[in-house]
């Protein structure tokens, strides 16, 4: 069983930057894993932010997320990261990572980010 675990959420001011991490609770990432970051704002559908492959570190972003969001991973820390710049009040949401391993996708519980104006 693969259990993603997000951390780093909280309350920030508009314009602040914040970095979230995604790890495998009780385990490690493996070569072919793909990590995806999503968010879901209140009353809205979940939307993808971007993805990164663990081994190669190849990154892809949703068009609307390019520019202010950066996804990266660190082998030594065994974590994937989502760095966000210039957060806006409308970006208050639950931010989640999922890990695709083989053909199965495992979801974390998510972490709340509240952006105050």
Phi, psi and omega in degrees: 000134179251122181240102176292147179225120179264152174209159175112359180287174179161198179254128180229166176268152176305135182094347180288163172251155181206146178236130176253152175238156178229125178231173176258109183299120179073013183206198181223160170287153175234167192314310187270007179298145170238131179254132177237142175250137179227166169215154177221114178276157180304128177076007181239164177285155176292140179231145181279141175262310179174178183224162174213138175271140188292312187290305185274339183073022179287133184241144174223142181235147169296146184305320183287349183256356182292140173109309184255352183242136178229130177250135177208169179223158182227116181299314187294324179272351180054046180220153168251150187230151171233114178255132184234131177250152172057048183296145184244154180304324179292354180262011170299125186188172167268124181256130185229153169244151169230158181238123174262119179234123189058241182250009185251139178251127180246134184253143169276174181280342179092162178225137185277133169240126177244122181253115181263149183269000000 
